[in-house]
Amino acid sequence: MTGIGPDSFLAVFLIFCRVGGCLLVVPGFSSPRVPQQVRLLIAGAVSLAIAPLIVPQFEPRLAGQVPTQTLAWIVSETLTGLMIGFLGRVFILVLETVMNATSTMVGFGGMPGSPVEGTDPVPAVEGLILLTATALLFAADLHWELFRGLVESYARIPPGEGVGSQVMLTRIVDQVASAFMLGLRITAPFIIYAILVNLAAGFVNKLTPTIPVYFVATPFVMFGGLLMLYYLAGEFMTQFLLGYASWLQRG
């Protein structure tokens, strides 16, 4: 940057629009546990840090812009950031959905826990998994990979051009499909376990209808679910991180 003028300040603000829109919904930074002032400071710091790399792409296009075109750029950059952040948030939403179903299947659905990404109570096991996944995203330094992806997004989505609605919907649908495949792969052992246990309990209940088999078997089903969680938690957390990291790398 050889000089700082009005176009430079406007370019930094447009960078802030994309970065801030992304951090508004992306996993980890968008958690209610992170104060809004902290998120604002992080978005501003990241925008200033990457500005020397991105501002030269803005300045030739900002010269002589009319206010209406500048407003359209602000809206376009904000929507682009929101789309990038939402594509990452899909992983947490899918993990929350499949873990909620799994917790209910193995008998933990009635045990409310503290919310992690939202405000509504969730099962304790689901809250534990979501908190672990969110913490591992930062422990694995994937937030730095997210910032790198934001810088590279300007090569694929140039400033002011935005993303068409058809392309945006296609990307979201593809992301949801791949995230659900990952979620089903992670929770497949628990689903198979729940089906087999409930099928066995149903057969036993048919043979001895006077015994409340489901009530008797519930503690054993929960104990088996905890054992599976103990032995498989490390593996499916690794699979989740690999899936999220793969999306960050390929964009």
C-alpha positions as CSV (number, residue, x, y, z in Angstrom):
1,M,0.0,0.0,0.0
2,T,1.7,3.2,-1.2
3,G,-0.9,5.6,0.2
4,I,-4.0,5.6,2.4
5,G,-7.0,7.4,1.0
6,P,-10.8,7.2,1.1
7,D,-10.8,4.2,-1.2
8,S,-8.5,2.3,1.2
9,F,-10.8,2.9,4.2
10,L,-13.8,1.8,2.1
11,A,-11.9,-1.3,1.0
12,V,-11.1,-2.2,4.6
13,F,-14.7,-1.7,5.6
14,L,-15.8,-4.0,2.8
15,I,-13.3,-6.6,4.0
16,F,-14.8,-6.3,7.4
17,C,-18.3,-6.9,6.0
18,R,-17.2,-10.3,4.6
19,V,-15.1,-11.3,7.6
20,G,-17.8,-10.1,10.1
21,G,-20.6,-11.9,8.2
22,C,-18.6,-15.1,8.3
23,L,-17.7,-14.9,12.0
24,L,-21.4,-14.0,12.8
25,V,-22.5,-17.6,12.1
26,V,-19.3,-19.8,11.8
27,P,-18.9,-22.4,14.6
28,G,-17.1,-21.3,17.7
29,F,-17.1,-17.5,17.1
30,S,-20.9,-17.4,16.8
31,S,-21.5,-19.1,20.2
32,P,-23.6,-17.1,22.7
33,R,-20.8,-17.7,25.1
34,V,-18.6,-15.2,23.1
35,P,-19.7,-11.6,23.9
36,Q,-20.7,-9.5,20.9
37,Q,-18.0,-7.0,21.7
38,V,-15.3,-9.7,21.6
39,R,-16.6,-10.9,18.2
40,L,-16.6,-7.4,16.9
41,L,-13.0,-6.9,18.0
42,I,-11.9,-10.2,16.5
43,A,-13.6,-9.4,13.2
44,G,-11.9,-6.0,13.1
45,A,-8.5,-7.4,14.0
46,V,-8.7,-10.1,11.3
47,S,-9.9,-7.5,8.7
48,L,-7.0,-5.2,9.5
49,A,-4.6,-8.2,9.4
50,I,-5.6,-9.4,6.0
51,A,-6.2,-5.9,4.5
52,P,-2.7,-5.4,3.0
53,L,-3.3,-8.6,1.0
54,I,-6.8,-7.8,-0.2
55,V,-7.0,-4.0,-0.5
56,P,-5.1,-3.9,-3.9
57,Q,-7.9,-6.0,-5.4
58,F,-10.5,-3.4,-4.2
59,E,-8.9,0.0,-5.0
60,P,-9.1,-0.2,-8.9
61,R,-12.8,-1.1,-8.7
62,L,-13.7,1.4,-6.1
63,A,-12.5,4.4,-8.0
64,G,-15.4,6.6,-9.0
65,Q,-18.1,4.5,-7.5
66,V,-21.5,6.0,-6.9
67,P,-23.1,5.6,-3.5
68,T,-25.7,3.1,-4.8
69,Q,-23.0,0.8,-6.1
70,T,-21.1,1.1,-2.9
71,L,-24.2,0.0,-1.0
72,A,-24.7,-2.9,-3.3
73,W,-21.1,-4.0,-2.6
74,I,-21.7,-3.8,1.1
75,V,-24.7,-6.0,0.9
76,S,-22.9,-8.4,-1.5
77,E,-19.8,-8.8,0.7
78,T,-21.9,-9.3,3.8
79,L,-24.0,-12.0,2.1
80,T,-20.9,-13.7,0.9
81,G,-19.4,-13.8,4.4
82,L,-22.7,-15.2,5.8
83,M,-22.7,-17.9,3.2
84,I,-19.1,-19.0,4.0
85,G,-19.9,-19.0,7.7
86,F,-23.1,-20.9,7.3
87,L,-21.4,-23.6,5.2
88,G,-19.1,-24.2,8.2
89,R,-22.0,-24.0,10.7
90,V,-23.8,-26.8,8.8
91,F,-21.3,-29.2,10.4
92,I,-22.3,-28.2,13.9
93,L,-26.0,-28.2,13.0
94,V,-25.8,-31.7,11.6
95,L,-23.7,-33.0,14.5
96,E,-26.3,-31.5,16.9
97,T,-29.1,-33.2,15.0
98,V,-27.5,-36.7,14.8
99,M,-26.3,-36.6,18.4
100,N,-29.8,-35.5,19.6
101,A,-31.3,-38.5,17.8
102,T,-28.5,-40.8,19.1
103,S,-29.0,-39.6,22.7
104,T,-32.7,-40.3,22.5
105,M,-32.1,-43.8,21.1
106,V,-29.8,-44.9,23.9
107,G,-31.9,-43.4,26.7
108,F,-30.2,-40.1,27.4
109,G,-32.8,-37.9,25.7
110,G,-34.6,-37.1,29.0
111,M,-31.5,-35.8,30.8
112,P,-31.3,-32.0,30.0
113,G,-27.9,-30.4,29.9
114,S,-26.4,-26.9,29.3
115,P,-26.7,-25.5,25.7
116,V,-23.5,-24.9,23.9
117,E,-24.3,-23.3,20.5
118,G,-27.8,-22.3,21.2
119,T,-30.1,-21.2,24.1
120,D,-32.4,-24.2,24.4
121,P,-31.5,-27.1,26.7
122,V,-30.1,-30.2,25.0
123,P,-29.4,-33.7,26.3
124,A,-26.3,-33.9,28.5
125,V,-24.4,-36.2,26.1
126,E,-25.2,-34.0,23.2
127,G,-24.0,-30.9,25.1
128,L,-20.7,-32.7,26.0
129,I,-20.1,-33.7,22.3
130,L,-20.9,-30.2,21.0
131,L,-18.6,-28.6,23.6
132,T,-15.8,-31.0,22.8
133,A,-16.2,-30.5,19.0
134,T,-16.1,-26.7,19.4
135,A,-13.1,-26.8,21.7
136,L,-11.2,-29.1,19.3
137,L,-11.8,-26.8,16.4
138,F,-9.6,-24.2,18.2
139,A,-7.2,-26.8,19.7
140,A,-6.5,-28.1,16.2
141,D,-5.9,-24.5,14.9
142,L,-8.7,-24.8,12.4
143,H,-9.7,-21.2,13.1
144,W,-6.4,-20.1,11.4
145,E,-7.4,-22.3,8.5
146,L,-10.7,-20.5,8.4
147,F,-8.9,-17.1,8.1
148,R,-6.7,-18.5,5.3
149,G,-9.9,-19.6,3.5
150,L,-11.4,-16.1,3.8
151,V,-8.3,-14.6,2.2
152,E,-8.4,-17.2,-0.6
153,S,-12.2,-16.6,-1.1
154,Y,-11.4,-13.3,-2.8
155,A,-9.7,-15.3,-5.6
156,R,-12.8,-17.4,-6.2
157,I,-15.4,-14.7,-5.4
158,P,-13.9,-11.4,-6.4
159,P,-14.9,-8.2,-4.5
160,G,-18.4,-7.0,-5.3
161,E,-19.4,-9.9,-7.5
162,G,-21.1,-11.9,-4.8
163,V,-22.6,-15.4,-5.2
164,G,-25.6,-16.1,-7.3
165,S,-28.7,-17.4,-5.6
166,Q,-28.6,-20.6,-7.6
167,V,-25.0,-21.3,-6.8
168,M,-25.5,-20.4,-3.2
169,L,-28.4,-22.9,-2.9
170,T,-26.5,-25.6,-4.7
171,R,-23.5,-25.2,-2.3
172,I,-25.7,-25.3,0.7
173,V,-27.5,-28.4,-0.4
174,D,-24.2,-30.2,-1.3
175,Q,-22.8,-29.1,2.1
176,V,-25.8,-30.5,4.0
177,A,-25.6,-33.8,2.1
178,S,-21.9,-34.3,2.8
179,A,-22.3,-33.2,6.4
180,F,-25.1,-35.6,7.0
181,M,-23.1,-38.5,5.4
182,L,-20.4,-37.6,7.9
183,G,-22.8,-37.5,10.7
184,L,-24.4,-40.8,9.8
185,R,-20.9,-42.4,9.6
186,I,-20.0,-41.1,13.0
187,T,-23.2,-42.2,14.7
188,A,-23.7,-45.5,12.8
189,P,-22.4,-47.7,15.7
190,F,-24.9,-46.1,18.1
191,I,-27.8,-46.5,15.6
192,I,-27.0,-50.1,15.1
193,Y,-26.7,-50.7,18.8
194,A,-30.0,-49.0,19.5
195,I,-31.8,-51.0,16.9
196,L,-30.4,-54.3,18.1
197,V,-31.1,-53.6,21.7
198,N,-34.6,-52.4,21.1
199,L,-35.3,-55.4,18.8
200,A,-34.0,-57.8,21.5
201,A,-36.1,-56.1,24.2
202,G,-39.1,-56.4,21.9
203,F,-38.6,-60.2,21.5
204,V,-38.1,-60.7,25.2
205,N,-41.2,-58.6,25.9
206,K,-43.2,-60.9,23.6
207,L,-42.0,-64.0,25.4
208,T,-42.6,-62.6,28.9
209,P,-45.4,-60.0,28.6
210,T,-46.0,-59.8,32.3
211,I,-42.5,-58.3,32.9
212,P,-41.9,-54.6,32.0
213,V,-38.8,-55.4,29.9
214,Y,-38.3,-51.9,28.6
215,F,-38.1,-50.4,32.1
216,V,-35.8,-53.1,33.4
217,A,-33.5,-52.9,30.3
218,T,-33.2,-49.1,30.3
219,P,-30.3,-48.8,32.8
220,F,-28.4,-51.6,30.8
221,V,-29.0,-49.8,27.5
222,M,-27.7,-46.6,28.9
223,F,-24.7,-48.3,30.4
224,G,-23.9,-49.9,27.0
225,G,-24.3,-46.5,25.3
226,L,-21.8,-45.0,27.8
227,L,-19.3,-47.7,27.1
228,M,-19.6,-47.2,23.3
229,L,-19.2,-43.5,23.9
230,Y,-16.0,-44.1,26.0
231,Y,-14.4,-46.3,23.4
232,L,-15.5,-44.5,20.2
233,A,-15.5,-40.8,21.2
234,G,-11.9,-40.2,20.1
235,E,-12.5,-41.8,16.7
236,F,-15.7,-40.0,15.7
237,M,-14.3,-36.7,17.0
238,T,-11.3,-37.3,14.7
239,Q,-13.6,-38.0,11.8
240,F,-15.6,-34.8,12.5
241,L,-12.4,-32.7,12.6
242,L,-11.1,-34.3,9.4
243,G,-14.4,-33.6,7.6
244,Y,-14.4,-29.9,8.8
245,A,-10.7,-29.5,7.9
246,S,-11.3,-31.0,4.4
247,W,-14.1,-28.5,3.7
248,L,-11.8,-25.6,4.8
249,Q,-9.0,-26.8,2.5
250,R,-11.1,-27.3,-0.6
251,G,-13.4,-24.4,0.1
